[in-house]
């Protein structure tokens, strides 16, 4: 039997699961190890060692040990770096942050390091805590995460004729083919909704836009509807299921309007 090796890393809390009478199984997204799952013994009864550290999207410093990468880690200690209290005080921001965390969880295989995903969460949660919530931030997070996870949709040109996106033209997104088609190549049915070149260009800009500029972007109603339909539909297609946190966010928004 090999000895346990100890590690220290920084990670966001993705989710927690009750295990037995007093333990929790915690899933983190860490800077050095990617998605990491570990058990916190006695965490449900702890008033000192693990007090209020496992709330979703908290940024924490974790010390853990394990014998090999295939085994559940043993969480020795966990301390809060940033609780994002400004987000938690706002229902809309809390719903958005939960969605960000949920998406990162869905698109991240366990144990595969991707520091860019960690920094994506860090940048967008920091922005969410200091700025107004916006549809642009949600859409730009989605498309950046898709790119980092290797599922970036093709939006620069028609996937059939390869003609670049041109202002004034309409396009149609085909989730099963991973990209847009121009109106000539699409042969759309009545139930398919066109996507404007403006929406496509906005999403392309959102992939690389400086974080300080994102907070200044306000999407029109039509652009917000089109971009949301394209990205959330594609995410559902890739995952093979709806993202629960998105559905909850939509339901709460309806109740609050």
Number of C-alpha atoms within 10 A of each C-alpha: 4 7 9 13 11 14 15 15 15 21 27 29 24 26 20 18 11 13 16 11 11 13 17 21 21 23 22 28 32 28 18 18 19 20 24 23 23 20 21 25 19 16 23 17 13 14 10 8 15 20 15 16 20 26 16 20 28 23 27 23 19 20 17 20 19 18 15 12 11 9 11 16 24 19 23 18 15 23 18 19 14 14 18 18 11 14 23 15 11 12 13 18 21 23 19 22 24 20 22 23 22 19 22 22 18 11 18 18 14 17 16 13 18 19 15 14 22 20 12 17 21 16 13 19 23 15 18 22 19 13 15 12 18 19 19 23 22 17 21 24 20 23 22 21 23 21 14 16 16 10 16 17 19 17 21 17 18 22 20 13 11 12 12 12 21 16 11 9 13 20 27 21 27 18 17 9 11 16 21 27 27 26 15 12 14 17 11 15 7 6 6 12 15 16 24 20 20 18 23 26 15 18 22 17 13 22 18 11 13 10 14 10 9 17 17 13 14 13 16 12 9 12 21 16 14 18 23 18 15 22 20 17 16 22 22 13 14 16 12 9 10 14 16 11 18 18 12 14 18 12 11 14 13 9 7 8 5
